[in-house]
Amino acid sequence: MKLKTLFTVILSIFFALNILGHPPHDHDHDGLHHWEKPSKDPDRIILTFNGNPATSRAVTWRTDNTIKNAVAQIAEATVNSKFVDDAERLTAKTEEFDLGQYKGNKSLIVHYHSVVFDQLKPNTLYVYRVGDGKEHWSEWIQFRTAKNEYAPTQFVYFGDAQNDVLEHWSRVIRQAYQTAPNASFVVHAGDLINKAHQDQEWAEWYKAGGFIHSQWTAIPVVGNHEFRSLAKNEPKQLSIQWRPQFTLPVEESLSKDLHETVYAIDYQDVRIIVLNSNDKLEEQTKYIENQLKDCTAKWKIITCHHSVFAPAKGRNFQYARDYWKPLLDKYNVDLVLNGHDHTYARGHVPVRTTKKSTDLQTVYVTSVSGPKQYELDTEQMKTYKKDGYELDKSGEQTQFYQVITIEENELTYVAYTVLGDEYDRMVISKDFKTGKKKLK
């Protein structure tokens, strides 16, 4: 037998015995776009909060299953490339993931990798990359840690992207990045995609945002479309990709079903509470009170997918108005950010003990960033007056993104259309000693 032929036979035996791992076969990728295919090169890189935003950040990425030992490197950014000499190397946690759990996906085994950068310096620009530690690396990517103290903060908020994400949401997130390139983080208020387990849709979501996902720290909120049955007659369950692809805080006091879908972030004296409005609402009611009752943050923001004051026909989140809103009133929550209704509405609840509607209790916003649009139900909006709600601005058949800036004693909220035009603006001014607020 020729030496070359012998080598080929031995190599085939090694693969058969899984000594070298299974190399990907071309037919496994039949029907996939090139940007869906896993490879040795890192893709779907995303930053999330995990720990103190002033001293930590988490990064998660994906490869094919041949990358078994992944790493990340991080260093303080410099004006030239010499930071590479001081880059710290961290071993990633690797999770094997079977896309074929859902019949709508190819039966591919991929690897998700994650690293939590900790013991970072506050208010410092860092540069990081991820890869196999050898030949397959991402580019170097920058992010800045939060300050320890109260300081100006800017972030972006999106309602549902959901449908035709690559085709029609790409320009929204990219226009938002042009408007607020230095935003510290971004809130995705649920229904990031349409079919919870469909990997092509997650691939579209990552491609639409591109490098923005790896540079803006994400606060993902779970929506109803992040839940779906894996097979006929089975109960709905959280997207099988959700926990592998997002490294999020785990609230140990909550049921495991709520882990990484309910959590709180404290960013420069702003507390953002993320809720799962799909399930276990009573348990979360207790969580809300626990997060608010001793909270000393200067600003309090709640985000969940379902709209507390639903502006679309046939929608009604009665539980939130009955059980969550009283807590938001009691603990003086400033802003609530929702999605779900595929239309736009900004309203507020004034302080009931005064006659001035500008004496503010809480501002509620529902928005949509994707192409799926519903009609506004103006008659339904009028029924919320019994809850003290006053509608300030509405819109429909428009894709939006929002930029929120917090500086000194003011929170400035601006809604933009996908064209980059300002559509709506409001300012909350707050007396931090008394907690009293005015709506401008």
C-alpha positions in Angstrom: 0.0 0.0 0.0 1.3 3.4 -0.9 2.4 5.7 2.0 -0.2 8.4 1.0 -3.0 5.9 0.8 -2.0 4.4 4.2 -2.0 7.9 5.7 -5.5 8.5 4.4 -6.8 5.3 5.8 -5.3 6.0 9.2 -6.7 9.5 9.2 -10.2 8.2 8.4 -10.0 5.7 11.3 -9.0 8.6 13.7 -12.1 10.6 12.6 -14.3 7.5 12.9 -13.1 7.0 16.5 -13.6 10.7 17.2 -9.9 11.1 18.1 -9.6 14.2 16.0 -13.3 15.2 16.1 -15.7 15.2 13.3 -14.8 17.5 10.5 -17.7 19.4 9.1 -19.1 18.0 5.9 -20.3 20.2 3.1 -23.7 18.4 2.9 -24.3 19.4 6.5 -24.5 23.0 5.4 -26.7 22.4 2.3 -29.3 25.2 2.1 -27.5 27.5 4.6 -26.4 31.0 3.8 -22.7 31.5 4.3 -23.4 33.7 7.3 -25.4 30.9 9.0 -22.6 28.3 8.7 -20.6 27.6 11.9 -16.8 27.5 11.3 -13.6 27.6 13.3 -13.8 31.4 13.1 -15.8 33.1 15.9 -19.2 34.5 15.0 -22.3 35.8 16.8 -20.1 37.8 19.2 -22.1 39.7 21.8 -21.3 41.6 25.0 -23.7 41.4 28.0 -23.7 42.6 31.6 -22.7 40.0 34.2 -21.6 41.5 37.5 -20.7 45.1 38.3 -20.7 47.1 35.0 -17.8 49.2 36.3 -15.6 46.2 36.7 -16.9 43.4 34.6 -18.4 42.4 31.2 -19.4 39.1 29.6 -18.7 38.0 26.0 -20.3 35.1 24.2 -19.6 33.7 20.8 -20.1 30.6 18.6 -17.9 28.3 16.5 -18.2 24.8 15.0 -17.6 21.8 17.2 -13.9 21.4 16.2 -13.0 24.3 18.5 -13.0 22.7 21.9 -10.6 25.0 23.8 -11.5 28.7 23.2 -10.0 31.7 24.8 -10.5 35.5 25.1 -7.8 38.2 25.4 -8.3 41.6 27.0 -6.1 44.7 27.5 -6.4 48.4 28.2 -6.7 50.1 24.8 -3.8 52.2 23.6 -3.2 54.6 20.8 -1.3 51.9 18.9 -1.2 48.1 18.8 1.3 47.7 21.6 -1.5 46.7 24.0 -1.2 43.2 22.6 2.0 42.8 24.7 0.0 43.2 27.9 -3.2 41.3 26.9 -4.5 38.9 29.5 -5.6 35.5 28.2 -8.7 33.8 29.7 -10.0 30.3 29.1 -13.6 30.2 27.9 -16.4 28.1 29.2 -17.5 25.9 26.2 -21.0 24.5 25.8 -21.9 21.9 23.2 -25.2 22.7 21.5 -27.4 20.6 19.2 -29.2 22.7 16.7 -31.2 19.6 15.6 -33.2 19.7 18.8 -35.6 21.8 16.7 -36.8 20.1 13.5 -36.6 23.4 11.6 -32.8 23.5 12.0 -30.0 21.5 10.4 -28.8 18.7 12.7 -25.5 20.5 13.5 -23.5 20.4 16.7 -22.0 23.8 17.4 -20.0 25.2 20.4 -20.9 28.3 22.3 -18.1 29.9 24.3 -18.2 32.5 27.0 -15.9 34.5 29.2 -16.7 36.9 32.0 -14.1 39.7 32.2 -13.8 40.8 35.8 -11.5 42.9 38.0 -11.5 45.5 35.3 -10.9 49.2 36.1 -13.9 51.6 36.1 -14.3 54.1 33.3 -11.6 52.5 31.2 -11.5 51.7 27.5 -10.7 48.0 26.9 -10.0 46.1 23.8 -10.7 42.4 23.5 -10.8 39.5 21.0 -12.0 35.9 21.1 -10.9 32.8 19.3 -9.0 29.5 19.5 -5.8 31.0 20.8 -4.0 30.1 17.6 -5.1 30.9 14.1 -8.8 31.6 14.4 -9.4 35.0 16.1 -12.0 37.7 15.9 -10.8 41.3 15.3 -10.0 43.4 18.4 -13.1 45.1 19.7 -13.4 48.1 22.2 -15.8 48.8 25.0 -15.7 51.1 28.0 -16.5 50.1 31.6 -18.9 52.2 33.6 -17.9 54.7 36.2 -18.4 53.8 39.9 -20.3 57.1 40.6 -23.3 58.8 39.1 -22.4 60.2 35.7 -23.9 61.0 32.3 -25.3 57.8 30.6 -26.8 57.2 27.2 -28.5 54.0 25.9 -30.6 52.8 23.0 -34.0 51.0 23.3 -35.7 48.9 20.6 -39.2 47.5 20.5 -39.8 44.2 18.6 -37.5 43.5 15.6 -39.1 40.1 15.1 -39.9 39.6 11.4 -37.7 39.8 8.3 -34.9 40.9 10.6 -32.0 40.9 8.2 -34.1 42.5 5.4 -35.8 45.2 7.4 -34.3 45.6 10.9 -30.7 46.0 9.7 -31.2 49.7 8.8 -32.9 50.4 12.1 -30.0 49.2 14.3 -27.4 50.8 12.0 -29.2 54.1 11.9 -29.5 54.0 15.7 -25.7 53.4 15.9 -25.2 56.5 13.7 -27.3 58.5 16.0 -25.8 57.3 19.3 -22.5 55.6 18.5 -21.2 56.1 22.1 -24.3 54.6 23.8 -23.2 52.5 26.8 -25.8 49.8 26.3 -28.9 48.7 24.4 -32.2 47.4 25.6 -33.9 44.9 23.2 -37.5 44.8 24.6 -38.4 41.3 23.5 -39.4 39.4 20.3 -35.9 39.7 18.9 -37.0 37.1 16.3 -40.2 35.4 15.3 -39.7 31.7 15.7 -37.9 31.0 19.0 -35.7 28.1 18.0 -35.2 28.9 14.3 -31.5 29.3 14.0 -31.7 31.1 10.6 -33.6 33.9 12.4 -31.0 34.2 15.1 -28.4 34.3 12.3 -30.3 37.1 10.7 -30.4 39.0 14.0 -26.7 38.7 14.5 -25.9 39.7 10.9 -28.2 42.7 11.0 -26.3 44.2 14.0 -22.9 42.9 12.9 -20.1 44.4 15.0 -22.6 46.6 16.9 -23.6 43.5 19.0 -20.0 43.0 20.1 -19.4 46.7 21.0 -22.7 47.9 22.6 -23.5 45.9 25.7 -26.9 44.2 25.2 -29.7 43.9 27.7 -32.0 41.3 26.0 -35.6 41.0 27.2 -37.5 37.8 26.6 -40.7 38.2 24.5 -43.6 35.8 23.7 -41.9 34.9 20.4 -38.9 33.7 22.3 -41.2 30.8 23.4 -42.3 28.0 21.1 -42.9 24.3 21.2 -40.0 22.1 20.1 -42.5 19.6 18.6 -46.2 19.3 18.1 -48.3 18.9 21.2 -45.4 19.8 23.5 -45.6 22.9 25.8 -43.9 26.1 24.7 -40.4 26.6 26.0 -37.7 29.3 26.0 -35.7 29.5 22.8 -33.0 26.8 23.0 -30.5 29.4 21.9 -31.3 32.0 24.6 -29.1 30.8 27.5 -26.2 29.4 25.4 -25.9 32.7 23.4 -26.4 35.3 26.1 -24.3 35.2 29.3 -26.7 37.0 31.7 -27.0 37.4 35.5 -28.6 34.5 37.3 -31.0 35.5 40.1 -30.6 32.5 42.4 -33.6 33.5 44.5 -35.9 32.9 41.5 -37.1 29.7 39.9 -34.7 28.2 37.4 -37.3 28.8 34.7 -36.7 32.5 35.2 -32.9 32.4 35.3 -31.3 34.7 32.7 -34.7 36.2 31.8 -35.2 38.2 35.0 -32.4 40.2 36.3 -31.3 43.7 37.4 -28.4 45.9 36.3 -27.0 48.9 38.2 -25.3 51.2 35.8 -23.9 54.5 37.2 -26.8 55.0 39.7 -29.4 53.8 37.3 -31.2 50.6 38.1 -32.6 48.7 35.2 -35.0 45.8 36.1 -35.6 43.2 33.4 -38.8 41.1 33.7 -40.2 38.1 31.9 -43.8 39.0 31.2 -44.6 35.5 29.8 -44.7 33.4 32.9 -44.5 33.2 36.7 -45.8 36.7 37.1 -46.7 36.4 40.8 -43.1 35.4 41.6 -41.8 38.4 39.7 -44.2 40.7 41.6 -42.3 39.8 44.8 -39.0 40.2 42.9 -40.0 43.7 41.8 -40.7 44.8 45.3 -37.5 43.3 46.6 -35.5 45.2 43.9 -37.3 48.5 44.6 -38.0 48.7 48.3 -34.4 49.5 49.4 -33.2 50.9 46.0 -31.3 54.1 46.4 -30.5 54.5 42.7 -31.2 58.0 41.3 -33.2 56.5 38.4 -35.3 53.4 38.2 -36.3 51.8 34.9 -38.4 48.7 34.2 -38.4 46.8 30.9 -40.6 43.9 30.0 -42.0 42.8 26.6 -45.8 43.1 27.1 -47.1 46.6 27.3 -48.6 47.7 30.6 -50.8 50.1 28.7 -51.4 48.2 25.5 -52.0 50.6 22.5 -53.0 47.9 20.0 -56.4 46.3 19.5 -57.1 43.1 21.4 -54.1 43.4 23.7 -54.4 43.6 27.5 -51.8 43.0 30.2 -54.3 43.4 33.1 -52.0 41.6 35.6 -49.3 44.2 35.2 -51.8 47.1 35.8 -53.3 45.3 38.8 -50.2 44.1 40.6 -47.1 45.7 39.1 -48.2 49.2 38.5 -49.0 49.8 42.2 -45.5 48.9 43.1 -44.1 51.2 40.4 -46.2 54.0 41.9 -45.2 53.2 45.4 -41.5 53.1 44.7 -41.5 56.0 42.2 -40.3 54.2 39.1 -39.3 56.7 36.4 -39.6 54.9 33.1 -41.2 51.6 31.7 -40.0 50.3 28.3 -42.2 47.8 26.5 -42.8 46.2 23.1 -45.2 43.6 21.9 -47.9 45.8 20.3 -46.1 46.8 17.1 -47.2 50.4 17.3 -46.0 53.5 19.2 -47.4 55.1 22.4 -45.8 57.2 25.0 -47.9 58.2 28.0 -47.5 59.0 31.7 -49.2 58.6 35.0 -49.2 61.8 37.0 -49.1 62.1 40.8 -52.7 61.7 41.8 -52.4 64.0 44.9 -51.8 67.1 42.7 -53.9 68.8 40.0 -51.0 69.3 37.7 -50.6 66.6 35.1 -47.0 67.5 34.7 -46.3 66.3 38.3 -45.0 63.0 37.2 -45.2 59.5 38.6 -44.1 57.2 35.7 -43.6 57.4 31.9 -44.7 54.3 29.9 -43.4 53.7 26.4 -44.4 51.0 23.9 -42.4 50.9 20.6 -41.6 48.8 17.6 -38.4 48.6 15.5 -39.3 45.9 13.0 -41.5 45.9 9.9 -44.6 44.2 11.4 -47.0 46.9 12.3 -50.5 47.0 14.0 -53.1 49.7 14.2 -53.4 51.9 17.3 -56.6 51.4 19.3 -57.5 55.0 20.4 -60.7 53.9 22.2 -58.8 51.3 24.2 -56.3 53.9 25.2 -59.1 56.1 26.7 -60.1 53.2 29.0 -56.7 53.6 30.8 -57.8 56.9 32.3 -59.2 55.0 35.3 -55.6 53.9 36.0 -54.5 57.5 35.8 -52.8 57.1 32.4 -52.6 60.0 30.0 -51.5 59.5 26.4 -48.9 62.0 25.3 -47.8 60.8 21.8 -48.7 57.9 19.5 -47.8 56.6 16.1 -48.3 53.7 13.7 -46.9 52.2 10.5 -43.5 53.4 11.5 -40.3 51.7 12.5 -38.7 53.4 15.5 -35.6 53.4 17.8 -35.2 55.4 21.0 -32.2 57.1 22.5 -32.3 57.9 26.3 -29.8 60.2 27.8 -29.4 60.8 31.6 -27.4 63.7 32.8 -27.5 65.6 36.1 -31.1 65.7 37.2 -32.7 65.1 33.8 -33.6 62.1 31.7 -34.1 63.0 28.1 -36.0 60.6 25.9 -36.0 60.9 22.1 -37.8 58.6 19.6 -36.5 58.5 16.0 -37.9 57.0 12.9 -35.8 54.6 10.9 -35.0 57.6 8.6 -33.2 59.2 11.6 -35.8 61.9 12.0 -36.9 62.9 15.5 -40.5 61.9 16.1 -41.0 62.4 19.8 -39.2 64.0 22.7 -39.8 64.3 26.5 -37.7 65.3 29.5 -38.1 64.1 33.1 -36.6 66.5 35.6 -36.2 65.1 39.1 -35.4 66.4 42.6 -33.2 63.7 44.0 -33.8 64.8 47.6 -37.6 64.6 47.4 -38.1 62.2 44.5 -40.5 64.7 42.9 -40.5 64.8 39.1 -41.7 67.1 36.3 -42.6 66.1 32.8 -41.4 68.5 30.1 
